[in-house]
Amino acid sequence: MQVNTVDELISDLRQGRMVVLVDDHTEDLNQGVVMVAAEHCDAGHVNFMARKARGLVCLTLTEERCRQLDLPPMVDVAMGEKSNFTLSIEAAEGIDTGISAADRALTVQAAVAPHAVPADIVQPGHIFPLACVPGGVLTRAGHTEAATDYARLAGLLPAAVIADILTPEGTLAEGQSLADFAAEHSLKIGTIADLIHFRMVNERTIERVREGEINTAFGPFQMTAYRDANEKGVHIALSRGSISAEEPTLVRVHVQSTLRDLCLTEVAGRESWNLSRCLQAVAEAERGVIVLLARDESDERLLGSIDMALGTADAATQSSPDIYTSVGLGSQILRDLGVGKIHLMGAPIKYNAISGFGLEVLEFVNA
């Protein structure tokens, strides 16, 4: 896929033009959105997104802006990749039914006005805000974060209007279909992976705070502790052997789970890597990295794990809310440690744009 540079996209966004954002340079499983900086959004942009892109018209906002507008999450305990929707909104004044392109553009402008207050919008409405996670694509490599980052890099308010691109048949456009869409409408096309690489040249959201050798039940490991500049959490990497970007490295990016890691529980029909298994696998391979990401385990999440262990809940319905927000943190830590090619301990899943961190998953290793 032939794509434009980050600087080229920034230039177009600064001038109020739309661009297409895709995950990576690959043609497989590569989804995309059309976006415009929120400050420049008008009825023509909304109409194009509704009629040509065909996806849901959404407004990306920072957490600070969501608090400024008193916008809570759409649901209290959201699950999965699309867990960052807030309540839908409408401008409080100046609109008719709210569904027209002009009305939706006015709603966007009301929400992103410099001194906007909660009284400027009402709920529900026909614009669907999405809350960007702190750190942008360096924390979560999603379209929400990429669009927000691009608007900020263009010197504009960190907010954007986006819509998924669908095919005429109503399915998500992928790969060459996205390139054809951009070419048909004379839109520049860029990747989240390139944006990550662009930001990684000068930015990090993690820093080393401690390092040294520790002893474990599986022998000595090199421990490196990192502090997250956004959430202020401390994350730990345990490594063994000589780590090289050119040599495949056994890797696990691990989010803590009380029952799985302390009680070593197993769920029938569901393979999982507990911390003990991870340490043993790296010790046997004599080279590898385990990244332990600090995450508060909510009461609801712990009770869900208990229900699965007791066999009273379907494991297939329980997906970790941390998968998508942990990719950026884990990737930054792996790159800092020198990892490049990865044999990943975990179930096969699509990880958005990790090539921007200089990482490549060669294979998934079952527990």
QUIBELWO-V372940 format. One record per residue. N is the residue number from 0. RES is the residue in one letter. PHI is phi in whole degrees, 0 to 359 (NA if undefined). D_LAST is the distance of its C-alpha to the last C-alpha in Angstrom with 1 decimal. Layout:
BEGIN
{{N;RES;PHI;D_LAST} {N;RES;PHI;D_LAST}}
END
This chain:
BEGIN
{{0;M;NA;34.8} {1;Q;277;37.9} {2;V;235;37.7} {3;N;270;40.0} {4;T;281;39.7} {5;V;300;38.9} {6;D;298;42.6} {7;E;295;43.8} {8;L;294;42.0} {9;I;301;43.2} {10;S;299;46.7} {11;D;293;46.6} {12;L;296;45.2} {13;R;298;47.9} {14;Q;267;50.5} {15;G;84;49.2} {16;R;268;47.6} {17;M;273;44.4} {18;V;221;41.4} {19;V;251;38.2} {20;L;248;34.8} {21;V;237;31.8} {22;D;293;28.2} {23;D;207;28.3} {24;H;279;30.3} {25;T;287;28.2} {26;E;262;29.5} {27;D;262;26.4} {28;L;50;25.0} {29;N;243;27.5} {30;Q;262;29.3} {31;G;209;32.4} {32;V;227;35.2} {33;V;260;38.8} {34;M;220;40.0} {35;V;216;43.2} {36;A;300;43.9} {37;A;301;44.9} {38;E;302;48.2} {39;H;263;49.3} {40;C;293;48.1} {41;D;228;51.0} {42;A;300;51.6} {43;G;298;51.3} {44;H;295;47.8} {45;V;297;46.7} {46;N;298;48.6} {47;F;298;46.8} {48;M;296;43.4} {49;A;289;44.3} {50;R;268;46.0} {51;K;259;44.3} {52;A;285;40.7} {53;R;77;40.7} {54;G;273;37.9} {55;L;292;38.2} {56;V;277;40.3} {57;C;236;38.6} {58;L;241;39.7} {59;T;275;37.4} {60;L;224;38.4} {61;T;286;37.4} {62;E;299;36.6} {63;E;298;40.1} {64;R;294;41.8} {65;C;298;40.0} {66;R;292;41.3} {67;Q;300;44.7} {68;L;266;44.9} {69;D;55;43.4} {70;L;259;40.8} {71;P;276;38.1} {72;P;301;34.7} {73;M;297;35.2} {74;V;228;33.0} {75;D;289;32.2} {76;V;240;28.4} {77;A;278;27.3} {78;M;232;23.9} {79;G;88;22.3} {80;E;292;23.6} {81;K;263;27.3} {82;S;269;27.5} {83;N;254;30.4} {84;F;290;33.3} {85;T;260;36.3} {86;L;301;39.2} {87;S;290;41.1} {88;I;226;44.4} {89;E;217;48.0} {90;A;297;50.8} {91;A;286;53.2} {92;E;222;56.3} {93;G;87;57.6} {94;I;240;55.6} {95;D;261;56.4} {96;T;278;53.7} {97;G;96;50.9} {98;I;270;49.4} {99;S;295;51.6} {100;A;300;50.4} {101;A;295;53.2} {102;D;295;52.1} {103;R;293;48.5} {104;A;296;49.5} {105;L;294;51.8} {106;T;298;48.9} {107;V;301;46.9} {108;Q;295;49.8} {109;A;295;50.5} {110;A;285;46.9} {111;V;254;46.9} {112;A;302;50.5} {113;P;308;50.7} {114;H;248;52.1} {115;A;299;50.4} {116;V;231;50.3} {117;P;307;48.6} {118;A;291;52.0} {119;D;282;51.8} {120;I;228;49.2} {121;V;229;48.6} {122;Q;230;45.8} {123;P;280;44.6} {124;G;201;45.5} {125;H;253;44.8} {126;I;246;42.9} {127;F;247;39.2} {128;P;290;38.3} {129;L;235;34.9} {130;A;275;34.1} {131;C;281;32.8} {132;V;283;30.5} {133;P;303;32.0} {134;G;95;31.4} {135;G;59;31.4} {136;V;291;29.2} {137;L;283;28.1} {138;T;252;26.3} {139;R;225;25.5} {140;A;273;25.9} {141;G;247;27.6} {142;H;295;30.9} {143;T;301;32.3} {144;E;290;31.8} {145;A;296;32.9} {146;A;296;36.1} {147;T;295;36.9} {148;D;299;36.4} {149;Y;298;38.6} {150;A;298;41.4} {151;R;296;41.3} {152;L;294;41.4} {153;A;281;44.4} {154;G;81;46.3} {155;L;249;46.1} {156;L;304;44.9} {157;P;288;41.1} {158;A;204;41.0} {159;A;213;40.6} {160;V;255;41.1} {161;I;227;38.4} {162;A;211;37.8} {163;D;298;35.0} {164;I;263;36.4} {165;L;250;36.5} {166;T;283;37.8} {167;P;303;41.1} {168;E;277;39.1} {169;G;95;37.3} {170;T;264;33.8} {171;L;297;32.2} {172;A;289;33.5} {173;E;223;31.1} {174;G;50;31.7} {175;Q;298;35.1} {176;S;299;36.4} {177;L;290;36.0} {178;A;297;37.9} {179;D;294;40.6} {180;F;298;40.9} {181;A;297;41.5} {182;A;294;44.0} {183;E;300;45.9} {184;H;254;46.5} {185;S;55;47.0} {186;L;252;44.3} {187;K;290;42.4} {188;I;233;38.7} {189;G;224;36.2} {190;T;247;32.5} {191;I;295;30.4} {192;A;301;28.9} {193;D;294;32.4} {194;L;295;33.2} {195;I;300;30.3} {196;H;300;31.4} {197;F;302;35.0} {198;R;285;34.2} {199;M;293;31.9} {200;V;301;35.0} {201;N;235;36.7} {202;E;232;34.4} {203;R;214;31.5} {204;T;250;30.4} {205;I;233;28.7} {206;E;218;30.4} {207;R;289;29.6} {208;V;237;31.0} {209;R;210;29.8} {210;E;198;28.2} {211;G;162;28.0} {212;E;268;26.1} {213;I;233;24.5} {214;N;259;23.5} {215;T;231;20.2} {216;A;296;19.0} {217;F;247;17.2} {218;G;97;20.4} {219;P;286;22.1} {220;F;226;20.7} {221;Q;279;22.9} {222;M;254;23.0} {223;T;232;24.5} {224;A;256;25.5} {225;Y;235;26.5} {226;R;254;28.8} {227;D;274;28.6} {228;A;293;32.1} {229;N;273;31.8} {230;E;266;30.2} {231;K;67;31.1} {232;G;282;27.6} {233;V;249;26.2} {234;H;245;22.8} {235;I;238;21.3} {236;A;245;19.6} {237;L;245;18.4} {238;S;228;18.7} {239;R;214;19.2} {240;G;85;21.2} {241;S;275;23.4} {242;I;262;22.2} {243;S;226;23.9} {244;A;295;24.0} {245;E;272;24.6} {246;E;258;21.8} {247;P;302;18.1} {248;T;238;16.2} {249;L;288;12.6} {250;V;225;12.4} {251;R;225;11.0} {252;V;257;13.6} {253;H;240;13.1} {254;V;260;15.5} {255;Q;300;16.3} {256;S;217;15.9} {257;T;303;18.1} {258;L;292;16.6} {259;R;294;12.9} {260;D;268;13.8} {261;L;263;17.0} {262;C;262;16.8} {263;L;57;13.1} {264;T;289;13.4} {265;E;230;11.2} {266;V;250;12.5} {267;A;303;13.1} {268;G;80;12.0} {269;R;226;9.7} {270;E;284;5.9} {271;S;209;5.8} {272;W;259;5.6} {273;N;274;8.8} {274;L;298;11.2} {275;S;297;11.3} {276;R;297;7.8} {277;C;299;8.7} {278;L;299;12.1} {279;Q;297;11.2} {280;A;297;9.3} {281;V;292;12.4} {282;A;298;14.8} {283;E;291;13.9} {284;A;284;14.2} {285;E;66;17.3} {286;R;203;17.2} {287;G;173;15.2} {288;V;222;15.7} {289;I;243;14.2} {290;V;256;16.4} {291;L;258;17.0} {292;L;268;19.1} {293;A;286;21.7} {294;R;216;22.0} {295;D;292;24.2} {296;E;268;22.6} {297;S;294;25.3} {298;D;301;26.5} {299;E;295;25.7} {300;R;293;22.0} {301;L;295;21.7} {302;L;297;23.6} {303;G;297;21.3} {304;S;294;18.3} {305;I;297;20.5} {306;D;298;21.5} {307;M;295;18.0} {308;A;297;17.3} {309;L;279;20.7} {310;G;80;20.1} {311;T;257;23.0} {312;A;222;21.4} {313;D;281;19.6} {314;A;299;16.1} {315;A;294;16.9} {316;T;272;19.9} {317;Q;260;18.3} {318;S;248;17.4} {319;S;289;17.3} {320;P;285;20.7} {321;D;266;19.4} {322;I;304;17.5} {323;Y;278;20.7} {324;T;267;22.6} {325;S;259;20.1} {326;V;299;19.8} {327;G;295;23.2} {328;L;298;22.8} {329;G;299;19.6} {330;S;294;21.1} {331;Q;299;24.3} {332;I;295;22.6} {333;L;299;20.6} {334;R;294;23.9} {335;D;298;25.8} {336;L;275;23.7} {337;G;95;24.4} {338;V;287;21.1} {339;G;229;21.8} {340;K;271;19.4} {341;I;233;15.7} {342;H;257;12.4} {343;L;265;10.5} {344;M;283;7.1} {345;G;159;7.1} {346;A;286;8.6} {347;P;302;11.8} {348;I;203;14.8} {349;K;280;18.2} {350;Y;252;19.0} {351;N;298;22.8} {352;A;57;24.8} {353;I;289;22.6} {354;S;297;24.7} {355;G;295;27.4} {356;F;270;25.5} {357;G;79;25.4} {358;L;247;21.7} {359;E;217;20.1} {360;V;273;16.5} {361;L;276;16.4} {362;E;199;13.0} {363;F;254;9.7} {364;V;253;6.6} {365;N;287;3.8} {366;A;290;0.0}}
END
